[in-house]
Amino acid sequence: MTQSQPTVAPKSVEPKFGFNGYAERLNGRAAMVGFSMALLIEFLTGQGVLNWLGLH
């Protein structure tokens, strides 16, 4: 006697918090924007971000 395979896969709900695809994609985009802004500030002012903020 053989067992039959299910015909329909269960629907899984994407988690609302934690490590999920949307959160990781959003975090990566925010990091890219932040890094680009840091490079732009350094290029336009001629000093590093810490100097520009008065922290160094």
N, C-alpha and C positions, 0 to 999 in steps of 0.2 A: 504494500500500500504506500503510495507516494503522497506527499503533501503538496497542495497547490499553492502557487505564489499569489500574493495579493494583487488585485488589478488596479487599485488606486493608491497612490502614495499619500500619507497624511500631510496636511498643510501645516507648515511650521511658521510661527509668527516671529518676525525679526525683533530682537530685543530692543527695548527703548533706551537702555543705557549699557555701558560697558564697551567691550571691543566688538564693534560690528562694522560692517563695510562703510556705512554712511559716516559714522563718527571718525573713522580713520581717514577717509577721503577729505572730510572737512578740516581735520587737524593738519593734514598735509598741505592743503591749499592755504590755510592760515600761516603756516610756517614759510611757504614760498613767498607770500605777500610780505611778511615781516622781514625776511632776508632781503628781498628786493628793495624794500624801503630803507633798510640799513645801508645797502650799497648806494642808493640814490642820495641819501643824506651825506654819506662820506664823499661822494663825487662832487656834490654841489657846494658843500661847506669847506672841503679840504681838510677836515679833521674827522676823527673817529666818532662813533655814536656816543661813547662814554664821555669824551671831551665835549661834544655838542650838548649833552645833557648836564654837564658840569659835575660829573661824578669822578673824573680822573684828574 
